[in-house]
Each structure stands twice: as C-alpha cells, then as structure tokens.
Amino acid sequence: MIDLHAHTTVSDGGDSPTQLVRKAAEAGLWALAVTDHDNDAGCADAVAEGDRLGIEVVRGVEISCDVEDLIDRGYHPKQRPTMHLLGYFVPAEDNPLSSALAELQRARANRNQTMVQRLNDLGIPLTFEEVEREAGGPGAQIGRPHFAAVLVRHKAVPDYQAAFDQYLAKGAKAYIGRKLYKPHDAISLMASAGVVPVLAHPFTLQLGLDELESLIDELVEAGLAGVEGYHGDQSLEDQAPLRALARDKSLVISGGSDYHGDMVPDRRLPGGKRGVMVPPEALDELKLAASRLARAAS
C-alpha cells in the first residue's frame, strides 16, 4: 500500500513528521509522500524515520494557489473555488522551490502578527503566544482555525463559525490576505526545482467536467504533469471521470488519503474517508515524470 498525500504538524496535521511515518509503518504502508501546505520543512525528519523503518518517504509539498480570477476568466464554479498543487520529489539540497516556500512562511508569520494586532485593536486581548500554542507550539504553522479556537476560548464569539463570520473570513473585520502564487507561477517554481506538479483534489474547484478539462489544458501548457484521481474524500466511482480525463491527456494519476491525523479524524491512513487505495504504479509514474523533468533540464 502507498499513500501520496499526507500532512504533519509542519502545516495543519496532528502528527509530527516522525509520528506520521511511524503510523504509516503500523498501517502497513511501504511508501508515503509528506505533502505539507506551503512548507517542506518536515521532509528531512520524515525521510530519516522512513530510512529507519524501511518505508520509502517522498519529499513533497502542497501549494495553495490564487484562483480568484477564475470567474473573471469565464469559469463557473459552484462555490468559491480553491486550488492546491501537489509537488513530488522536492530536492533535499538548496533549490528555488524550497527558497520560495521559506519566503511564504516568512510572509505568513508577518500576517499572523498583524492579525493579532488587529484583533487587539478590536478589543480582544489575545496574544500571539496563545495562537502559537493552539497550533502546536513554536515553529508550528499557524492558520485561521487556530485563531478561531482562541477567539472562542476568549468568549469573543460563541463558536468556530462565528469566529470566521465576524473576524476571519475574507472581508471580515480581522481578515488579512496571504501571499499566494498563481497556478502557472507555482508550476514554474516546481519545474525549476525538478519537482513533479500534480493538481490536488480537482473536485474542490467546484467546476463541471468540461470546464475542469479546459482548466487542466491550461495547466498542462504551463507544465502540469498529473491529476489526483484517487483522493480519499470521494469514491473511486465518483473520481472515474477524472482518471479518464487524465489518461486521455497522458497525465500521471496520483492520490492519497489527505491524512491530517486528529485534526481531521475521519481521514484514515491509508484510504481516507472513503477507503480509496492508490495503486503502486502511481509512484512509478511520478518517478518517470521526475526523470523526464531532469532530462529536460540537462
């Protein structure tokens, strides 16, 4: 069994990189990709633990992309869309992608400090240290859900949803936008580092199949190499059209549980919510795509 989409405490998962790999071993996995959001800092520890336990650990990342212009460009998402790009085989040595990810983390840290100040100005006496503890302690990646939990604890709002509605959602009183790459720029960054770009969970784009195909065609022109067609949140049957689309375009079909540990407890490792297993040849195809990138760069 393999799982090519899993998160740790370096982003929004519940397990440290080493804990994640141990749980993968206990679950009987022989290969695992660590794909934290906008951050590859947990890969080294995961690889070391994988070496110790005899599990192949793929250094990966999941980059959040700016797709606010989809509607302006003629697409018709059913809801506000999100796009994430998975990247596989991030180099251990210095590379353009890792440098860009580190810059994203610096920008995120500045944003979090500014959000704390804005909430203080609104009369809520929370501290950055409280939010940091909620996220898992110093060095953990802080996101709006951690702010929401602290706002509830301060009784500034009755519940998590109210925290977003009143303070944290886009346009709310304490919202501050974060730095995001356009999809084409993110793909270019990955390619410059020899990293294989794959469109994560395409269903979150909330597009019909025809529009999704049109968007994938745009991304393929930019260098997209694959599509996630075995995501644990949807049944194999529901994702069959995605896999057919990918095959028609000679794209790699990847997938995984999108495991987040206790943060999202119904996403099991492996299989996710719907028990969807990733065929082992998906990893072989990703390795072939990485080889093609390396040859193109030489």
C-alpha positions in Angstrom: 0.0 0.0 0.0 1.1 3.6 -0.7 -0.2 7.0 0.2 0.9 10.1 -1.7 -0.9 12.8 0.2 -0.4 13.3 4.0 0.2 16.2 6.4 2.1 16.8 9.6 2.3 19.4 12.3 4.6 21.4 10.0 1.3 22.6 8.4 -2.1 21.5 9.6 -1.7 17.9 10.6 -1.9 16.3 14.0 1.3 14.2 13.9 4.9 15.2 13.7 6.8 14.0 10.7 8.3 11.1 12.6 5.0 10.2 14.1 3.4 10.2 10.7 5.9 7.8 9.3 5.6 5.5 12.3 1.8 5.4 11.8 2.4 4.7 8.2 4.5 1.7 9.2 1.9 0.5 11.6 -0.7 0.7 8.8 1.4 -1.4 6.5 2.5 1.2 4.0 5.7 0.8 2.1 5.7 4.3 0.6 4.4 7.6 1.8 4.6 11.2 0.5 4.8 14.0 3.0 2.9 17.0 1.5 2.5 19.8 4.0 0.9 23.0 2.9 3.3 25.6 1.5 6.2 24.0 3.5 8.8 21.3 3.1 10.4 21.7 6.5 9.2 18.3 7.8 10.5 16.2 4.9 14.0 15.6 6.3 12.8 14.2 9.6 10.2 12.1 7.8 12.8 10.7 5.4 15.2 9.8 8.3 12.4 8.0 10.1 11.5 6.2 6.8 15.0 5.1 6.4 15.0 3.7 9.9 11.7 1.8 9.4 12.2 0.7 5.8 9.5 3.0 4.3 10.1 5.0 1.1 9.3 8.6 2.0 8.7 11.0 -0.9 9.6 14.6 -0.1 6.6 16.6 -1.2 4.6 19.8 -0.7 1.1 21.1 -1.3 1.0 24.7 -2.6 -2.2 26.8 -2.2 -2.8 28.9 -5.4 -4.6 32.1 -6.1 -7.6 31.4 -8.4 -9.7 34.5 -7.5 -9.8 35.4 -11.2 -11.5 32.1 -12.4 -14.9 33.8 -12.6 -13.5 36.8 -14.4 -12.0 34.4 -16.9 -15.3 32.8 -17.7 -15.3 29.8 -15.4 -18.4 29.0 -13.4 -17.5 27.4 -10.0 -20.5 26.3 -7.9 -18.8 27.9 -4.8 -15.7 29.9 -4.1 -13.0 27.6 -5.5 -9.8 26.5 -4.0 -6.8 25.1 -5.9 -3.9 23.2 -4.5 -1.0 21.8 -6.4 1.0 18.8 -5.1 4.7 18.7 -5.8 6.7 15.5 -5.6 10.4 14.9 -5.1 11.4 18.2 -3.6 15.3 18.2 -3.5 17.0 17.9 -0.1 19.6 20.5 -1.2 19.0 24.2 -1.8 16.6 24.8 -4.7 14.3 27.6 -6.0 11.1 26.0 -4.7 12.3 25.5 -1.1 13.5 29.1 -1.1 10.1 30.3 -2.3 8.4 28.2 0.4 10.6 29.7 3.1 9.6 33.2 1.8 5.9 32.1 2.0 6.4 31.1 5.7 8.0 34.5 6.5 5.1 36.3 4.9 2.7 34.1 6.8 4.4 34.9 10.1 4.2 38.6 9.5 0.5 38.2 8.6 -0.2 36.4 11.8 1.4 39.0 13.9 -0.6 41.7 12.1 -3.9 39.7 12.7 -3.1 39.6 16.4 -2.6 43.3 16.5 -5.8 43.9 14.6 -7.8 41.7 17.0 -6.3 43.6 19.9 -7.3 46.9 18.3 -10.9 45.4 18.1 -10.8 44.9 21.9 -9.9 41.2 22.1 -6.8 40.7 24.3 -5.4 37.5 22.8 -1.7 37.1 22.3 0.5 35.6 19.5 1.8 33.0 22.1 -1.8 31.8 22.7 -2.4 31.2 19.0 1.1 29.6 18.6 0.3 27.2 21.4 -3.0 26.3 19.8 -1.2 25.5 16.6 1.2 23.1 18.4 3.9 25.4 19.8 6.9 27.4 18.5 7.6 26.7 14.9 4.2 25.3 14.1 2.3 26.6 11.1 -0.4 28.9 12.2 -3.7 29.3 10.3 -7.0 30.9 10.8 -8.6 27.8 12.5 -6.1 28.4 15.4 -7.2 32.0 15.7 -10.8 30.8 15.7 -10.2 28.4 18.6 -8.5 31.1 20.7 -11.4 33.6 19.9 -13.9 31.0 21.2 -11.8 30.4 24.3 -11.8 34.2 25.0 -15.6 34.2 24.6 -15.2 36.8 21.9 -17.5 34.6 19.8 -19.9 31.7 20.6 -18.4 29.2 18.2 -15.9 28.5 15.5 -18.2 29.5 12.6 -18.9 32.8 14.3 -15.2 33.5 14.6 -14.9 33.2 10.8 -18.1 35.1 10.0 -17.2 38.1 12.3 -13.4 38.2 12.2 -11.6 35.8 10.0 -13.4 35.2 6.7 -12.4 37.2 3.7 -13.9 40.7 4.1 -14.4 40.2 7.9 -13.0 42.7 10.5 -9.6 41.0 11.1 -9.1 39.3 7.8 -5.7 39.8 6.1 -4.9 38.2 2.8 -1.9 35.9 2.5 0.6 35.7 -0.2 -0.4 33.1 -2.9 1.2 32.1 -6.2 -0.8 32.0 -9.4 -1.0 28.3 -10.6 1.3 28.9 -13.5 3.9 30.5 -11.3 3.7 27.6 -8.8 4.1 25.1 -11.6 7.1 27.0 -12.9 8.7 27.1 -9.5 8.2 23.3 -9.1 9.6 22.6 -12.6 12.7 24.8 -11.9 13.5 22.5 -9.0 12.8 19.3 -10.8 9.6 18.8 -8.8 6.6 17.0 -10.4 3.4 19.2 -10.3 0.1 17.5 -9.8 -3.4 19.0 -9.4 -4.7 18.1 -6.0 -8.4 17.0 -5.4 -9.8 18.7 -8.5 -13.3 18.4 -7.2 -12.6 21.3 -4.8 -12.5 23.6 -7.8 -16.3 23.2 -8.0 -16.2 23.1 -11.8 -18.2 20.9 -14.2 -16.2 18.3 -16.1 -15.9 20.3 -19.3 -14.7 23.4 -17.6 -12.3 21.3 -15.5 -10.9 19.9 -18.7 -10.4 23.4 -20.1 -8.5 24.5 -17.0 -6.4 21.3 -16.9 -5.4 22.0 -20.5 -4.2 25.5 -19.5 -2.2 24.0 -16.6 -0.7 21.3 -18.9 0.6 24.0 -21.1 2.3 25.5 -18.1 3.8 22.1 -17.2 1.3 20.2 -15.1 2.3 16.5 -15.1 -0.6 14.9 -13.2 -4.0 14.9 -11.6 -5.1 13.4 -8.2 -7.7 10.8 -9.2 -7.5 8.6 -6.0 -8.4 11.1 -3.3 -9.8 9.6 -0.1 -12.7 12.0 0.2 -14.5 10.7 -2.9 -15.4 7.2 -4.0 -13.5 5.6 -6.8 -16.6 5.7 -8.9 -17.1 9.4 -8.5 -13.5 10.0 -9.5 -13.6 7.8 -12.5 -14.2 10.7 -14.9 -11.1 12.5 -13.5 -9.0 9.4 -14.1 -10.4 9.0 -17.7 -9.6 12.7 -18.4 -6.0 12.3 -17.1 -5.5 9.1 -19.2 -6.7 10.9 -22.3 -4.1 13.6 -21.7 -1.3 11.2 -20.8 -1.1 12.6 -17.2 0.1 10.8 -14.1 -2.8 9.8 -11.8 -1.8 10.3 -8.2 -3.7 10.2 -5.0 -3.8 9.7 -1.2 -5.8 9.9 1.9 -5.1 13.7 2.6 -4.4 12.5 6.1 -4.3 15.1 8.9 -4.3 13.0 12.0 -6.6 14.1 14.8 -7.2 17.4 13.1 -9.4 15.5 10.6 -10.0 12.2 12.3 -12.2 10.6 9.7 -9.4 10.7 7.1 -7.8 7.3 7.7 -4.2 6.4 6.8 -4.3 4.9 4.2 -7.7 5.2 2.3 -9.1 8.5 3.7 -12.8 8.9 4.3 -13.9 6.5 1.5 -11.2 3.8 1.8 -9.7 4.7 -1.6 -6.4 3.0 -2.2 -3.7 4.3 -4.5 -2.3 1.7 -7.0 1.5 1.3 -6.6 2.1 2.2 -10.2 1.2 5.8 -9.4 4.5 6.2 -7.7 6.4 4.6 -10.6 4.7 7.1 -13.0 5.6 10.0 -10.8 9.3 8.8 -10.8 9.2 8.6 -14.6 7.8 12.2 -14.8 10.6 13.3 -12.5 13.1 11.6 -14.8 11.6 13.5 -17.8 11.9 16.8 -15.9 15.6 16.0 -15.1 16.4 15.2 -18.7 14.7 18.4 -20.0 16.7 20.4 -17.6 20.1 18.9 -18.6 
